[in-house]
Amino acid sequence: MFPAPFDLRLPEKDEEDEDVVNVLQPDIVVVCDSSRLRGTGFYGVPELIIEIVSPSSIKMDKLIKFNLYEKAGVKEYWIVEPEGKLVSVFTLGDNGWYGRPELYSEDDSIKVSIFPDLTINLKSVFSF
């Protein structure tokens, strides 16, 4: 797991590392393939990305990054809204698209699909 600032070089199709134009800095990136780590970043598609929404990042997180992550094939994308104490979890379907999100509030726990033994209690997350 890597927090920002951490460069995510997100390739399109067969784009080589040096040709990547989509370089993002997600708030949290979960990487299971360490062979793709490069200095202070990662080249490729991570398994899980978490973005923490602020008023200034709503469009970027909910529209621009959402579309880039879906197109790249990020398996799971979480959008955390601290003000509303909500988490939207988007899971990539077999068709390559995110379906409707699973919605969670501060009273819920989220079972992390890529780590079946990991459950995150949101009450502890939002108690800052």
C-alpha positions, 0 to 999 in steps of 0.5 A: 500500500502506498499513500500519495505522493506516489506516481501511478503510471497508468498505461493505455492498452499496450503503451510502453512505460516511457510512452505513458501519458496518464500519470496520476497520484491517487490518495492510496494505491494497493499494489500486489505486483512489486516488479512494476515498482519504479522509483517513487511510482508504479507502472501498470494497473493496481488492484485497488485505488482509494481516493479521498474526496475534498470539495476541490477534487470532486470532479477529478475523483468522481469523473476523470479518475473514475473513467481512467481507472475503469478503462485501465481495468482497476479491479476495485475503486473506492471513493471516500467522502469524509464529510458525509462519512460515506464510501462508494466501492466500485468493482470491475465487472466481467464486462470491463465496466464498473457497475453500481457501487456498494455504498457504506456508511460509518456504521458499516464494515467493508470486506476487501475483495482482493484480501478476503481476510481483511475487513475495515471498520468504517467507524474507526476510519471516520473517527479522526 
